[in-house]
Amino acid sequence: MKQSFAIVILLHAAITAVAFNMAIFSGWDNLIERSPNIFIARRPVVVPSAAIESTNRSKITATVDGVTLCPIEIIFSLKGTAKPGPAQLLLIDSFQRGGVSPHQGELFLVCADNCEADNATNSIYHAAEDYRIVVIGPDNQSAAWTNALAGKPVRKQVKYVLKYRLDTLNEELTRDQAEKQRVEAGLKEL
């Protein structure tokens, strides 16, 4: 009961903070500059043990007023104090409606606005605006991302991720367009 109450209080405070921090996208340079933490993470298929209480219940599956706190695993930190390992991410309901929310097993880039320490091993990151999360795609090579980004300046790292995502989107659009044409042709035939 105390834990549920604490989660509701935490989410209420986060919602209030998010409401005052919502901003219009003003460009990648500005976003990189004003984001204290930028990292690549994934939504784990299995919740990390650091995010599980002794009762074997996840500490982080609460949704209040369209805000969800979900488990993530930080893979690689581009900027800030984020360390690889389990953490939590505050997602706004608009992500889930707009299809921006990363699914379990997917990698994504996060430009986190701020961070609250839940404990020494499990921080809570806020990414209120939808442009603060860029879904990269299925996590089939986490180590490859770490190797490709290591040692590069933050702007080059973000540019590398954005280029990869754009290439992926272009491939998906080409496949979707071909499917659309087949379906349209089928409708005309029938």
Number of C-alpha atoms within 10 A of each C-alpha: 6 7 9 11 10 11 19 16 13 14 21 15 12 16 20 11 14 20 11 8 12 13 10 8 12 8 9 14 10 10 17 18 13 12 17 16 22 24 22 27 28 26 25 19 12 9 19 16 11 15 20 13 11 8 7 9 11 17 19 21 12 15 17 16 11 13 21 19 22 21 27 29 21 23 22 22 21 25 18 12 12 21 19 15 16 23 26 26 23 24 24 23 18 15 18 16 9 9 11 17 20 23 17 16 17 18 27 25 24 25 27 27 20 15 18 12 12 11 10 6 13 19 18 21 23 24 21 28 20 19 16 20 22 19 22 21 17 15 17 10 9 15 11 10 17 15 10 12 18 14 11 12 11 17 14 12 17 22 12 16 21 16 12 13 17 13 12 13 14 11 12 12 12 11 11 12 12 12 12 12 11 12 12 11 11 10 9 8 7 5
